[in-house]
Amino acid sequence: MADIAALEQILEELKQVDGVTNAVLVSRSGMHIAGKVPEGAHPETFVAMFAILLGAAETATSELRDELGSVVLNLRNSQMAIINDGPKALFVLRLKKDVNVEVVAREVAVFSKKMEEFL
């Protein structure tokens, strides 16, 4: 069973990474694991749609015989990044508009290792 309190603490640390304004951990099946869904968003819909987006991107890129790193949505005032965390979970991050997603993804890898024992 997941240690939600420990995962929440790690997500809080992740929000200290330059440019990260929000972090949510979502199961591959689209269930909320940890983190706060942005205010005004319907929690179940928010997490499910990001899991579906990642799944669709993985299916599409498998045809190219290449590995998917992340999915980025460029919004008017920010970015949303979906970063795969292996077979159990994915990170949904809200980022400042000018942040380099690849730099953040490298930072996320460090936090991902911390989370392994708590999932």
MOPAC internal coordinates of N, CA, C and O (Angstrom, degrees):
PM7 1SCF
backbone

  N    0.0000 0     0.00 0     0.00 0    0    0    0
  C    1.4546 1     0.00 0     0.00 0    1    0    0
  C    1.5257 1   109.39 1     0.00 0    2    1    0
  O    1.2310 1   120.78 1   -39.33 1    3    2    1
  N    1.3142 1   116.11 1   140.67 1    3    2    1
  C    1.4578 1   121.66 1  -177.39 1    5    3    2
  C    1.5286 1   111.56 1   -69.51 1    6    5    3
  O    1.2310 1   121.08 1   -37.08 1    7    6    5
  N    1.3145 1   115.53 1   142.92 1    7    6    5
  C    1.4653 1   122.00 1   174.89 1    9    7    6
  C    1.5280 1   106.90 1   -93.54 1   10    9    7
  O    1.2310 1   120.91 1   -89.66 1   11   10    9
  N    1.3250 1   115.87 1    90.34 1   11   10    9
  C    1.4660 1   122.04 1  -173.76 1   13   11   10
  C    1.5224 1   111.83 1   -61.49 1   14   13   11
  O    1.2310 1   119.67 1   138.96 1   15   14   13
  N    1.3131 1   118.24 1   -41.04 1   15   14   13
  C    1.4671 1   120.90 1  -179.36 1   17   15   14
  C    1.5310 1   110.72 1   -60.22 1   18   17   15
  O    1.2310 1   120.35 1   137.28 1   19   18   17
  N    1.3300 1   116.93 1   -42.72 1   19   18   17
  C    1.4680 1   120.47 1   178.88 1   21   19   18
  C    1.5253 1   110.77 1   -66.62 1   22   21   19
  O    1.2310 1   120.31 1   139.83 1   23   22   21
  N    1.3289 1   117.01 1   -40.17 1   23   22   21
  C    1.4664 1   120.58 1   178.77 1   25   23   22
  C    1.5239 1   111.00 1   -65.17 1   26   25   23
  O    1.2310 1   120.51 1   139.03 1   27   26   25
  N    1.3332 1   116.63 1   -40.97 1   27   26   25
  C    1.4680 1   120.68 1   177.56 1   29   27   26
  C    1.5302 1   110.82 1   -60.17 1   30   29   27
  O    1.2310 1   120.58 1   138.17 1   31   30   29
  N    1.3185 1   116.49 1   -41.83 1   31   30   29
  C    1.4658 1   120.89 1   179.52 1   33   31   30
  C    1.5269 1   110.88 1   -62.99 1   34   33   31
  O    1.2310 1   120.68 1   137.43 1   35   34   33
  N    1.3125 1   116.30 1   -42.57 1   35   34   33
  C    1.4688 1   119.78 1   179.50 1   37   35   34
  C    1.5254 1   110.74 1   -66.07 1   38   37   35
  O    1.2310 1   120.05 1   141.04 1   39   38   37
  N    1.3290 1   117.51 1   -38.96 1   39   38   37
  C    1.4663 1   120.01 1   176.78 1   41   39   38
  C    1.5218 1   111.47 1   -63.96 1   42   41   39
  O    1.2310 1   120.17 1   143.56 1   43   42   41
  N    1.3259 1   117.28 1   -36.44 1   43   42   41
  C    1.4651 1   120.53 1   175.94 1   45   43   42
  C    1.5299 1   110.06 1   -62.21 1   46   45   43
  O    1.2310 1   120.47 1   138.99 1   47   46   45
  N    1.3298 1   116.71 1   -41.01 1   47   46   45
  C    1.4707 1   120.65 1   176.68 1   49   47   46
  C    1.5244 1   110.45 1   -64.04 1   50   49   47
  O    1.2310 1   120.35 1   140.43 1   51   50   49
  N    1.3181 1   116.94 1   -39.57 1   51   50   49
  C    1.4584 1   121.39 1   179.65 1   53   51   50
  C    1.5253 1   111.04 1   -61.95 1   54   53   51
  O    1.2310 1   120.24 1   145.77 1   55   54   53
  N    1.3302 1   117.14 1   -34.23 1   55   54   53
  C    1.4617 1   120.21 1   179.36 1   57   55   54
  C    1.5285 1   112.33 1   -67.90 1   58   57   55
  O    1.2310 1   120.16 1   170.85 1   59   58   57
  N    1.3270 1   117.29 1    -9.15 1   59   58   57
  C    1.4620 1   120.99 1   176.43 1   61   59   58
  C    1.5342 1   111.56 1   -83.60 1   62   61   59
  O    1.2310 1   120.35 1   167.68 1   63   62   61
  N    1.3322 1   116.93 1   -12.32 1   63   62   61
  C    1.4631 1   120.53 1   176.71 1   65   63   62
  C    1.5200 1   108.30 1   -65.49 1   66   65   63
  O    1.2310 1   120.62 1   -45.37 1   67   66   65
  N    1.3151 1   116.41 1   134.63 1   67   66   65
  C    1.4573 1   122.14 1  -177.42 1   69   67   66
  C    1.5286 1   111.54 1   -53.16 1   70   69   67
  O    1.2310 1   120.83 1   -58.20 1   71   70   69
  N    1.3195 1   116.03 1   121.80 1   71   70   69
  C    1.4527 1   121.84 1   175.94 1   73   71   70
  C    1.5186 1   114.97 1    97.32 1   74   73   71
  O    1.2310 1   119.37 1   166.85 1   75   74   73
  N    1.3229 1   118.80 1   -13.15 1   75   74   73
  C    1.4629 1   121.53 1   179.49 1   77   75   74
  C    1.5236 1   108.38 1   -87.55 1   78   77   75
  O    1.2310 1   120.44 1   -57.25 1   79   78   77
  N    1.3244 1   116.76 1   122.75 1   79   78   77
  C    1.4579 1   120.23 1  -179.90 1   81   79   78
  C    1.5261 1   112.65 1  -107.76 1   82   81   79
  O    1.2310 1   120.03 1   161.32 1   83   82   81
  N    1.3286 1   117.54 1   -18.68 1   83   82   81
  C    1.4585 1   120.76 1   177.29 1   85   83   82
  C    1.5232 1   108.86 1  -156.95 1   86   85   83
  O    1.2310 1   120.86 1   -31.76 1   87   86   85
  N    1.3262 1   115.97 1   148.24 1   87   86   85
  C    1.4602 1   121.50 1   179.73 1   89   87   86
  C    1.5192 1   109.76 1  -142.53 1   90   89   87
  O    1.2310 1   121.23 1   -49.58 1   91   90   89
  N    1.3297 1   115.25 1   130.42 1   91   90   89
  C    1.4562 1   121.98 1   178.45 1   93   91   90
  C    1.5278 1   107.05 1  -131.32 1   94   93   91
  O    1.2310 1   120.66 1   -40.44 1   95   94   93
  N    1.3165 1   116.34 1   139.56 1   95   94   93
  C    1.4495 1   121.97 1   176.06 1   97   95   94
  C    1.5238 1   107.65 1  -104.57 1   98   97   95
  O    1.2310 1   120.78 1   -52.21 1   99   98   97
  N    1.3391 1   116.11 1   127.79 1   99   98   97
  C    1.4601 1   122.61 1  -173.49 1  101   99   98
  C    1.5234 1   108.71 1  -126.88 1  102  101   99
  O    1.2310 1   120.36 1   -39.28 1  103  102  101
  N    1.3268 1   116.91 1   140.72 1  103  102  101
  C    1.4614 1   119.44 1   175.98 1  105  103  102
  C    1.5272 1   109.08 1   -72.22 1  106  105  103
  O    1.2310 1   120.84 1   -21.31 1  107  106  105
  N    1.3225 1   116.00 1   158.69 1  107  106  105
  C    1.4620 1   120.77 1   178.73 1  109  107  106
  C    1.5261 1   110.82 1   -62.41 1  110  109  107
  O    1.2310 1   120.45 1   155.28 1  111  110  109
  N    1.3327 1   116.75 1   -24.72 1  111  110  109
  C    1.4645 1   119.96 1   179.38 1  113  111  110
  C    1.5306 1   112.40 1   -85.70 1  114  113  111
  O    1.2310 1   119.96 1   177.18 1  115  114  113
  N    1.3342 1   117.68 1    -2.82 1  115  114  113
  C    1.4562 1   121.08 1   175.57 1  117  115  114
  C    1.5123 1   115.44 1    96.61 1  118  117  115
  O    1.2310 1   120.34 1  -157.13 1  119  118  117
  N    1.3172 1   116.96 1    22.87 1  119  118  117
  C    1.4618 1   120.53 1   177.75 1  121  119  118
  C    1.5315 1   110.09 1  -102.11 1  122  121  119
  O    1.2310 1   120.74 1   -35.76 1  123  122  121
  N    1.3133 1   116.18 1   144.24 1  123  122  121
  C    1.4550 1   121.93 1   177.84 1  125  123  122
  C    1.5229 1   109.04 1   -70.10 1  126  125  123
  O    1.2310 1   120.25 1   -49.79 1  127  126  125
  N    1.3398 1   117.14 1   130.21 1  127  126  125
  C    1.4556 1   121.14 1   176.67 1  129  127  126
  C    1.5247 1   109.88 1  -105.85 1  130  129  127
  O    1.2310 1   120.33 1   126.60 1  131  130  129
  N    1.3242 1   116.97 1   -53.40 1  131  130  129
  C    1.4658 1   121.05 1  -176.22 1  133  131  130
  C    1.5251 1   109.68 1  -158.94 1  134  133  131
  O    1.2310 1   121.26 1   -17.18 1  135  134  133
  N    1.3367 1   115.20 1   162.82 1  135  134  133
  C    1.4577 1   121.23 1   179.83 1  137  135  134
  C    1.5217 1   110.47 1    96.10 1  138  137  135
  O    1.2310 1   121.57 1   -17.00 1  139  138  137
  N    1.3102 1   114.60 1   163.00 1  139  138  137
  C    1.4603 1   120.44 1  -177.48 1  141  139  138
  C    1.5263 1   110.16 1   -98.83 1  142  141  139
  O    1.2310 1   121.26 1   -53.49 1  143  142  141
  N    1.3109 1   115.20 1   126.51 1  143  142  141
  C    1.4561 1   121.45 1   173.59 1  145  143  142
  C    1.5247 1   107.06 1   -70.85 1  146  145  143
  O    1.2310 1   119.71 1   -40.81 1  147  146  145
  N    1.3395 1   118.17 1   139.19 1  147  146  145
  C    1.4717 1   119.66 1  -178.66 1  149  147  146
  C    1.5301 1   112.55 1   -53.09 1  150  149  147
  O    1.2310 1   121.38 1   -37.36 1  151  150  149
  N    1.3161 1   114.97 1   142.64 1  151  150  149
  C    1.4615 1   121.32 1   179.66 1  153  151  150
  C    1.5218 1   110.09 1   -55.64 1  154  153  151
  O    1.2310 1   121.18 1   -44.83 1  155  154  153
  N    1.3076 1   115.35 1   135.17 1  155  154  153
  C    1.4592 1   121.08 1   178.80 1  157  155  154
  C    1.5172 1   113.55 1    92.27 1  158  157  155
  O    1.2310 1   119.77 1   165.36 1  159  158  157
  N    1.3295 1   118.05 1   -14.64 1  159  158  157
  C    1.4602 1   121.38 1   179.47 1  161  159  158
  C    1.5220 1   109.38 1   -87.57 1  162  161  159
  O    1.2310 1   120.33 1   -36.94 1  163  162  161
  N    1.3011 1   116.97 1   143.06 1  163  162  161
  C    1.4648 1   121.63 1   175.64 1  165  163  162
  C    1.5258 1   106.90 1   -77.64 1  166  165  163
  O    1.2310 1   119.40 1   -65.73 1  167  166  165
  N    1.3340 1   118.75 1   114.27 1  167  166  165
  C    1.4670 1   121.57 1  -171.05 1  169  167  166
  C    1.5238 1   115.58 1   -53.73 1  170  169  167
  O    1.2310 1   119.80 1   131.90 1  171  170  169
  N    1.3309 1   117.99 1   -48.10 1  171  170  169
  C    1.4627 1   119.87 1  -177.12 1  173  171  170
  C    1.5251 1   111.56 1   -65.03 1  174  173  171
  O    1.2310 1   120.68 1   137.98 1  175  174  173
  N    1.3245 1   116.30 1   -42.02 1  175  174  173
  C    1.4636 1   120.23 1   179.13 1  177  175  174
  C    1.5192 1   110.64 1   -67.06 1  178  177  175
  O    1.2310 1   120.36 1   135.66 1  179  178  177
  N    1.3178 1   116.91 1   -44.34 1  179  178  177
  C    1.4662 1   121.85 1  -178.56 1  181  179  178
  C    1.5248 1   110.93 1   -55.32 1  182  181  179
  O    1.2310 1   120.06 1   126.00 1  183  182  181
  N    1.3223 1   117.49 1   -54.00 1  183  182  181
  C    1.4672 1   119.65 1  -175.36 1  185  183  182
  C    1.5233 1   111.47 1   -71.17 1  186  185  183
  O    1.2310 1   119.93 1   140.83 1  187  186  185
  N    1.3098 1   117.73 1   -39.17 1  187  186  185
  C    1.4678 1   120.15 1  -179.17 1  189  187  186
  C    1.5253 1   111.74 1   -62.78 1  190  189  187
  O    1.2310 1   120.45 1   137.47 1  191  190  189
  N    1.3138 1   116.75 1   -42.53 1  191  190  189
  C    1.4686 1   119.61 1  -177.32 1  193  191  190
  C    1.5315 1   111.89 1   -66.15 1  194  193  191
  O    1.2310 1   120.23 1   145.46 1  195  194  193
  N    1.3287 1   117.16 1   -34.54 1  195  194  193
  C    1.4612 1   118.22 1   178.23 1  197  195  194
  C    1.5254 1   111.26 1   -70.75 1  198  197  195
  O    1.2310 1   119.90 1   144.40 1  199  198  197
  N    1.3198 1   117.80 1   -35.60 1  199  198  197
  C    1.4610 1   120.41 1   175.55 1  201  199  198
  C    1.5307 1   110.13 1   -65.19 1  202  201  199
  O    1.2310 1   120.42 1   139.83 1  203  202  201
  N    1.3247 1   116.81 1   -40.17 1  203  202  201
  C    1.4605 1   121.13 1   178.10 1  205  203  202
  C    1.5254 1   110.47 1   -65.25 1  206  205  203
  O    1.2310 1   120.29 1   136.52 1  207  206  205
  N    1.3367 1   117.05 1   -43.48 1  207  206  205
  C    1.4695 1   120.38 1   177.96 1  209  207  206
  C    1.5273 1   111.61 1   -57.93 1  210  209  207
  O    1.2310 1   120.45 1   133.99 1  211  210  209
  N    1.3180 1   116.74 1   -46.01 1  211  210  209
  C    1.4612 1   119.85 1  -179.97 1  213  211  210
  C    1.5227 1   110.29 1   -64.69 1  214  213  211
  O    1.2310 1   120.11 1   136.22 1  215  214  213
  N    1.3079 1   117.40 1   -43.78 1  215  214  213
  C    1.4662 1   120.42 1   178.96 1  217  215  214
  C    1.5193 1   112.14 1   -60.27 1  218  217  215
  O    1.2310 1   120.44 1   136.94 1  219  218  217
  N    1.3296 1   116.76 1   -43.06 1  219  218  217
  C    1.4650 1   120.92 1   178.90 1  221  219  218
  C    1.5303 1   110.77 1   -64.68 1  222  221  219
  O    1.2310 1   120.40 1   138.42 1  223  222  221
  N    1.3155 1   116.84 1   -41.58 1  223  222  221
  C    1.4725 1   120.31 1   178.89 1  225  223  222
  C    1.5259 1   110.80 1   -64.83 1  226  225  223
  O    1.2310 1   120.15 1   140.08 1  227  226  225
  N    1.3248 1   117.32 1   -39.92 1  227  226  225
  C    1.4688 1   120.34 1   177.98 1  229  227  226
  C    1.5257 1   111.22 1   -64.06 1  230  229  227
  O    1.2310 1   120.54 1   139.16 1  231  230  229
  N    1.3239 1   116.58 1   -40.84 1  231  230  229
  C    1.4585 1   120.30 1   178.44 1  233  231  230
  C    1.5227 1   110.75 1   -64.01 1  234  233  231
  O    1.2310 1   120.79 1   134.62 1  235  234  233
  N    1.3179 1   116.09 1   -45.38 1  235  234  233
  C    1.4642 1   120.08 1  -179.81 1  237  235  234
  C    1.5249 1   111.92 1   -63.98 1  238  237  235
  O    1.2310 1   120.23 1   136.72 1  239  238  237
  N    1.3232 1   117.16 1   -43.28 1  239  238  237
  C    1.4659 1   119.46 1  -177.20 1  241  239  238
  C    1.5196 1   112.38 1   -75.52 1  242  241  239
  O    1.2310 1   119.52 1   158.91 1  243  242  241
  N    1.3309 1   118.51 1   -21.09 1  243  242  241
  C    1.4688 1   119.52 1   177.38 1  245  243  242
  C    1.5206 1   110.48 1   -63.34 1  246  245  243
  O    1.2310 1   120.45 1   152.37 1  247  246  245
  N    1.3077 1   116.75 1   -27.63 1  247  246  245
  C    1.4657 1   120.69 1   175.95 1  249  247  246
  C    1.5213 1   111.46 1   -65.75 1  250  249  247
  O    1.2310 1   120.26 1   156.67 1  251  250  249
  N    1.3140 1   117.11 1   -23.33 1  251  250  249
  C    1.4626 1   122.28 1   179.46 1  253  251  250
  C    1.5208 1   112.18 1   -89.38 1  254  253  251
  O    1.2310 1   121.05 1   174.34 1  255  254  253
  N    1.3232 1   115.60 1    -5.66 1  255  254  253
  C    1.4698 1   121.86 1  -177.85 1  257  255  254
  C    1.5236 1   111.62 1    58.23 1  258  257  255
  O    1.2310 1   121.83 1  -135.70 1  259  258  257
  N    1.3400 1   114.11 1    44.30 1  259  258  257
  C    1.4537 1   120.74 1   178.84 1  261  259  258
  C    1.5232 1   107.75 1  -135.21 1  262  261  259
  O    1.2310 1   120.68 1   -19.51 1  263  262  261
  N    1.3152 1   116.31 1   160.49 1  263  262  261
  C    1.4626 1   120.98 1  -178.44 1  265  263  262
  C    1.5219 1   110.26 1   -94.98 1  266  265  263
  O    1.2310 1   120.96 1   -44.56 1  267  266  265
  N    1.3218 1   115.76 1   135.44 1  267  266  265
  C    1.4551 1   122.03 1   178.87 1  269  267  266
  C    1.5182 1   110.10 1   -79.29 1  270  269  267
  O    1.2310 1   120.25 1   -51.05 1  271  270  269
  N    1.3227 1   117.12 1   128.95 1  271  270  269
  C    1.4638 1   121.40 1   176.75 1  273  271  270
  C    1.5158 1   111.58 1   -88.89 1  274  273  271
  O    1.2310 1   120.37 1   125.86 1  275  274  273
  N    1.3142 1   116.89 1   -54.14 1  275  274  273
  C    1.4599 1   121.53 1  -179.39 1  277  275  274
  C    1.5214 1   108.93 1  -160.68 1  278  277  275
  O    1.2310 1   121.56 1   -14.05 1  279  278  277
  N    1.3171 1   114.62 1   165.95 1  279  278  277
  C    1.4616 1   121.53 1   173.73 1  281  279  278
  C    1.5186 1   105.71 1  -117.56 1  282  281  279
  O    1.2310 1   120.69 1   -48.46 1  283  282  281
  N    1.3288 1   116.28 1   131.54 1  283  282  281
  C    1.4598 1   120.71 1  -177.92 1  285  283  282
  C    1.5238 1   109.28 1  -122.63 1  286  285  283
  O    1.2310 1   121.44 1   -50.20 1  287  286  285
  N    1.3238 1   114.86 1   129.80 1  287  286  285
  C    1.4526 1   121.21 1   173.62 1  289  287  286
  C    1.5236 1   107.19 1  -106.52 1  290  289  287
  O    1.2310 1   120.75 1   -59.90 1  291  290  289
  N    1.3117 1   116.17 1   120.10 1  291  290  289
  C    1.4601 1   120.49 1   179.00 1  293  291  290
  C    1.5182 1   108.62 1   -92.10 1  294  293  291
  O    1.2310 1   121.33 1   -71.91 1  295  294  293
  N    1.3131 1   115.06 1   108.09 1  295  294  293
  C    1.4518 1   121.86 1   179.37 1  297  295  294
  C    1.5333 1   109.30 1   -94.29 1  298  297  295
  O    1.2310 1   120.33 1    -7.31 1  299  298  297
  N    1.2896 1   116.97 1   172.69 1  299  298  297
  C    1.4679 1   120.29 1  -178.66 1  301  299  298
  C    1.5221 1   112.05 1   -61.22 1  302  301  299
  O    1.2310 1   120.08 1   136.72 1  303  302  301
  N    1.3418 1   117.45 1   -43.28 1  303  302  301
  C    1.4578 1   120.80 1  -174.03 1  305  303  302
  C    1.5218 1   114.57 1  -115.37 1  306  305  303
  O    1.2310 1   120.05 1   178.74 1  307  306  305
  N    1.3093 1   117.50 1    -1.26 1  307  306  305
  C    1.4570 1   120.75 1  -177.65 1  309  307  306
  C    1.5223 1   109.24 1  -160.59 1  310  309  307
  O    1.2310 1   121.19 1     5.29 1  311  310  309
  N    1.3149 1   115.34 1  -174.71 1  311  310  309
  C    1.4606 1   122.37 1   174.65 1  313  311  310
  C    1.5215 1   108.33 1  -129.00 1  314  313  311
  O    1.2310 1   120.71 1   -28.66 1  315  314  313
  N    1.3162 1   116.24 1   151.34 1  315  314  313
  C    1.4573 1   122.17 1   170.05 1  317  315  314
  C    1.5216 1   105.55 1  -117.05 1  318  317  315
  O    1.2310 1   120.79 1   -49.56 1  319  318  317
  N    1.3121 1   116.10 1   130.44 1  319  318  317
  C    1.4571 1   120.66 1   178.44 1  321  319  318
  C    1.5133 1   109.03 1  -121.80 1  322  321  319
  O    1.2310 1   121.32 1   -46.66 1  323  322  321
  N    1.3312 1   115.07 1   133.34 1  323  322  321
  C    1.4609 1   121.42 1   174.98 1  325  323  322
  C    1.5199 1   105.56 1  -109.07 1  326  325  323
  O    1.2310 1   120.90 1   -62.64 1  327  326  325
  N    1.3199 1   115.88 1   117.36 1  327  326  325
  C    1.4609 1   120.89 1  -176.50 1  329  327  326
  C    1.5162 1   108.25 1  -119.33 1  330  329  327
  O    1.2310 1   121.01 1   -57.54 1  331  330  329
  N    1.3095 1   115.68 1   122.46 1  331  330  329
  C    1.4540 1   122.88 1  -177.89 1  333  331  330
  C    1.5160 1   110.62 1   -65.93 1  334  333  331
  O    1.2310 1   120.59 1   -45.82 1  335  334  333
  N    1.3316 1   116.48 1   134.18 1  335  334  333
  C    1.4647 1   121.50 1   177.23 1  337  335  334
  C    1.5303 1   109.96 1  -118.41 1  338  337  335
  O    1.2310 1   120.52 1  -141.94 1  339  338  337
  N    1.3095 1   116.61 1    38.06 1  339  338  337
  C    1.4523 1   120.15 1   177.54 1  341  339  338
  C    1.5168 1   113.06 1    90.08 1  342  341  339
  O    1.2310 1   120.61 1    20.05 1  343  342  341
  N    1.3362 1   116.44 1  -159.95 1  343  342  341
  C    1.4653 1   120.34 1  -172.42 1  345  343  342
  C    1.5230 1   115.13 1   -74.97 1  346  345  343
  O    1.2310 1   119.67 1   168.21 1  347  346  345
  N    1.3325 1   118.23 1   -11.79 1  347  346  345
  C    1.4620 1   119.82 1  -174.98 1  349  347  346
  C    1.5228 1   114.24 1  -103.70 1  350  349  347
  O    1.2310 1   119.55 1   145.81 1  351  350  349
  N    1.3272 1   118.45 1   -34.19 1  351  350  349
  C    1.4658 1   118.84 1  -169.03 1  353  351  350
  C    1.5215 1   112.60 1  -150.11 1  354  353  351
  O    1.2310 1   121.74 1   -10.93 1  355  354  353
  N    1.3276 1   114.28 1   169.07 1  355  354  353
  C    1.4560 1   121.62 1   173.78 1  357  355  354
  C    1.5206 1   108.22 1  -141.80 1  358  357  355
  O    1.2310 1   121.64 1   -28.77 1  359  358  357
  N    1.3140 1   114.47 1   151.23 1  359  358  357
  C    1.4559 1   121.35 1   176.76 1  361  359  358
  C    1.5201 1   108.30 1   -94.60 1  362  361  359
  O    1.2310 1   120.39 1   -46.11 1  363  362  361
  N    1.3193 1   116.86 1   133.89 1  363  362  361
  C    1.4559 1   122.50 1   170.88 1  365  363  362
  C    1.5199 1   105.45 1  -114.26 1  366  365  363
  O    1.2310 1   121.02 1   -66.65 1  367  366  365
  N    1.3323 1   115.66 1   113.35 1  367  366  365
  C    1.4610 1   121.03 1  -174.26 1  369  367  366
  C    1.5183 1   110.90 1  -117.35 1  370  369  367
  O    1.2310 1   120.96 1   -44.45 1  371  370  369
  N    1.3065 1   115.77 1   135.55 1  371  370  369
  C    1.4618 1   120.16 1   169.03 1  373  371  370
  C    1.5150 1   106.12 1   -97.38 1  374  373  371
  O    1.2310 1   121.23 1   -51.53 1  375  374  373
  N    1.3212 1   115.25 1   128.47 1  375  374  373
  C    1.4579 1   121.81 1  -174.72 1  377  375  374
  C    1.5195 1   110.51 1  -123.53 1  378  377  375
  O    1.2310 1   121.61 1   -24.86 1  379  378  377
  N    1.3070 1   114.53 1   155.14 1  379  378  377
  C    1.4629 1   119.35 1   172.00 1  381  379  378
  C    1.5256 1   108.21 1   -63.34 1  382  381  379
  O    1.2310 1   121.01 1   -27.05 1  383  382  381
  N    1.3066 1   115.68 1   152.95 1  383  382  381
  C    1.4703 1   122.19 1  -173.34 1  385  383  382
  C    1.5265 1   113.37 1   -57.44 1  386  385  383
  O    1.2310 1   119.79 1   142.44 1  387  386  385
  N    1.3223 1   118.01 1   -37.56 1  387  386  385
  C    1.4662 1   121.26 1  -172.08 1  389  387  386
  C    1.5293 1   114.31 1   -95.02 1  390  389  387
  O    1.2310 1   119.71 1  -168.81 1  391  390  389
  N    1.3204 1   118.15 1    11.19 1  391  390  389
  C    1.4664 1   121.57 1  -176.48 1  393  391  390
  C    1.5274 1   110.60 1   -80.53 1  394  393  391
  O    1.2310 1   121.02 1   -37.95 1  395  394  393
  N    1.3251 1   115.66 1   142.05 1  395  394  393
  C    1.4522 1   121.85 1   175.07 1  397  395  394
  C    1.5303 1   108.27 1   -82.14 1  398  397  395
  O    1.2310 1   120.34 1   -67.06 1  399  398  397
  N    1.3059 1   116.96 1   112.94 1  399  398  397
  C    1.4620 1   122.15 1  -174.93 1  401  399  398
  C    1.5258 1   111.39 1   -63.55 1  402  401  399
  O    1.2310 1   119.66 1   144.63 1  403  402  401
  N    1.3140 1   118.25 1   -35.37 1  403  402  401
  C    1.4721 1   120.09 1   179.89 1  405  403  402
  C    1.5251 1   111.62 1   -64.95 1  406  405  403
  O    1.2310 1   120.19 1   143.99 1  407  406  405
  N    1.3128 1   117.24 1   -36.01 1  407  406  405
  C    1.4702 1   120.74 1   176.62 1  409  407  406
  C    1.5317 1   109.36 1   -65.49 1  410  409  407
  O    1.2310 1   120.39 1   135.06 1  411  410  409
  N    1.3178 1   116.87 1   -44.94 1  411  410  409
  C    1.4601 1   120.75 1   178.54 1  413  411  410
  C    1.5323 1   110.05 1   -63.47 1  414  413  411
  O    1.2310 1   119.95 1   139.07 1  415  414  413
  N    1.3219 1   117.70 1   -40.93 1  415  414  413
  C    1.4693 1   121.23 1  -179.78 1  417  415  414
  C    1.5267 1   111.12 1   -59.82 1  418  417  415
  O    1.2310 1   119.98 1   142.61 1  419  418  417
  N    1.3117 1   117.64 1   -37.39 1  419  418  417
  C    1.4726 1   120.24 1   176.91 1  421  419  418
  C    1.5282 1   110.55 1   -65.06 1  422  421  419
  O    1.2310 1   120.37 1   140.93 1  423  422  421
  N    1.3139 1   116.90 1   -39.07 1  423  422  421
  C    1.4685 1   121.05 1   176.70 1  425  423  422
  C    1.5311 1   110.49 1   -66.00 1  426  425  423
  O    1.2310 1   120.71 1   140.08 1  427  426  425
  N    1.3214 1   116.26 1   -39.92 1  427  426  425
  C    1.4609 1   121.19 1  -179.86 1  429  427  426
  C    1.5253 1   110.61 1   -60.64 1  430  429  427
  O    1.2310 1   120.16 1   144.53 1  431  430  429
  N    1.3270 1   117.29 1   -35.47 1  431  430  429
  C    1.4685 1   120.82 1   179.67 1  433  431  430
  C    1.5243 1   111.20 1   -57.42 1  434  433  431
  O    1.2310 1   120.01 1   143.50 1  435  434  433
  N    1.3261 1   117.58 1   -36.50 1  435  434  433
  C    1.4623 1   121.87 1   178.26 1  437  435  434
  C    1.5323 1   109.72 1   -65.52 1  438  437  435
  O    1.2310 1   120.40 1   135.22 1  439  438  437
  N    1.3282 1   116.85 1   -44.78 1  439  438  437
  C    1.4587 1   121.00 1  -179.85 1  441  439  438
  C    1.5249 1   111.05 1   -69.15 1  442  441  439
  O    1.2310 1   120.59 1   146.75 1  443  442  441
  N    1.3178 1   116.48 1   -33.25 1  443  442  441
  C    1.4470 1   120.76 1   178.46 1  445  443  442
  C    1.5156 1   111.55 1   -60.19 1  446  445  443
  O    1.2310 1   120.55 1   137.69 1  447  446  445
  N    1.3217 1   116.56 1   -42.31 1  447  446  445
  C    1.4628 1   120.86 1   178.04 1  449  447  446
  C    1.5331 1   110.98 1   -62.24 1  450  449  447
  O    1.2310 1   120.35 1   141.43 1  451  450  449
  N    1.3222 1   116.94 1   -38.57 1  451  450  449
  C    1.4684 1   121.13 1   178.07 1  453  451  450
  C    1.5270 1   111.42 1   -63.69 1  454  453  451
  O    1.2310 1   120.75 1   147.01 1  455  454  453
  N    1.3300 1   116.17 1   -32.99 1  455  454  453
  C    1.4656 1   121.29 1  -174.87 1  457  455  454
  C    1.5171 1   114.18 1   -80.02 1  458  457  455
  O    1.2310 1   120.36 1   157.70 1  459  458  457
  N    1.3195 1   116.91 1   -22.30 1  459  458  457
  C    1.4676 1   121.07 1  -174.05 1  461  459  458
  C    1.5175 1   113.38 1   -48.65 1  462  461  459
  O    1.2310 1   120.26 1   133.84 1  463  462  461
  N    1.3208 1   117.10 1   -46.16 1  463  462  461
  C    1.4587 1   119.65 1  -175.91 1  465  463  462
  C    1.5225 1   113.62 1   -71.57 1  466  465  463
  O    1.2310 1   120.29 1   164.31 1  467  466  465
  N    1.3471 1   117.05 1   -15.69 1  467  466  465
  C    1.4591 1   120.46 1  -176.67 1  469  467  466
  C    1.5272 1   113.90 1   -99.56 1  470  469  467
  O    1.2310 1   120.46 1   173.08 1  471  470  469
  N    1.3406 1   116.73 1    -6.92 1  471  470  469
  C    1.4782 1   119.79 1   179.66 1  473  471  470
  C    1.5127 1   112.03 1   -87.92 1  474  473  471
  O    1.2310 1   120.10 1   180.00 1  475  474  473

